[in-house]
Amino acid sequence: MSYKLDQQTKKTARVRNLFASAFVLACAFSTVNQATAQKVMPPPTPAAITPPSGNTAFLVGNAFGTQGYTCLPTSTGGTS
């Protein structure tokens, strides 16, 4: 009786190790694909907001929604 139990324990351990190995490999390969997938080209910007040299873009963000602006009068009669 204990012989069958020992065989079942070994079989369970082998299957568990196989699944763990497959999981580790899948994680490793999925990380490599994501790391090399993004090549970011920054858009041209006006001189007033261009970052200093040595800075690089690292992420592209996509968003949706609205932006609200309010024009307020200034003391000289213009708006800001």
C-alpha positions in Angstrom: 0.0 0.0 0.0 2.8 2.5 0.9 4.5 1.7 -2.5 1.4 3.1 -4.4 1.3 6.1 -2.2 5.1 6.8 -2.7 4.6 6.5 -6.5 1.7 8.9 -6.4 3.7 11.4 -4.4 6.6 11.3 -6.8 4.2 11.8 -9.8 2.6 14.7 -8.1 6.0 16.3 -7.4 7.0 15.9 -11.1 3.9 17.4 -12.4 4.2 20.3 -10.0 7.8 20.9 -11.0 6.8 20.8 -14.7 4.1 23.4 -14.2 6.5 25.6 -12.2 9.1 25.4 -14.9 6.6 26.3 -17.6 5.4 29.3 -15.6 8.9 30.6 -15.1 9.7 30.3 -18.8 6.4 32.0 -19.8 7.1 34.9 -17.5 10.7 35.3 -18.8 9.6 35.3 -22.5 6.7 37.7 -21.9 9.0 40.2 -20.1 11.5 40.2 -23.0 8.8 41.0 -25.5 7.4 43.9 -23.6 10.8 45.4 -22.9 11.8 45.5 -26.5 8.3 46.5 -27.9 8.4 50.2 -27.2 10.6 52.5 -29.2 9.5 56.0 -28.3 10.1 59.0 -30.7 9.3 62.3 -28.9 7.3 64.8 -30.9 8.8 68.2 -31.8 8.3 70.8 -29.1 8.6 74.6 -28.9 11.9 75.9 -27.5 10.2 77.1 -24.3 9.2 73.6 -23.3 11.9 71.5 -24.8 13.6 69.4 -22.1 17.4 69.9 -21.6 19.7 67.7 -23.6 20.4 64.3 -22.1 16.8 63.6 -21.3 15.0 60.9 -23.3 11.4 59.7 -23.7 10.7 56.3 -22.2 6.9 55.9 -22.3 4.0 56.6 -24.6 0.7 57.3 -22.8 -2.6 57.2 -24.5 -5.6 58.8 -22.9 -9.1 60.1 -23.7 -11.3 62.7 -22.1 -11.7 66.4 -22.1 -9.8 69.4 -21.0 -11.5 72.5 -19.8 -10.1 76.0 -20.2 -11.3 79.2 -18.7 -10.4 82.6 -20.2 -10.3 85.4 -17.6 -9.9 89.1 -18.3 -6.7 90.8 -17.3 -6.3 94.3 -15.9 -5.1 95.6 -19.2 -8.2 94.4 -21.1 -6.8 91.2 -22.6 -7.4 87.7 -21.6 -5.2 85.0 -20.0 
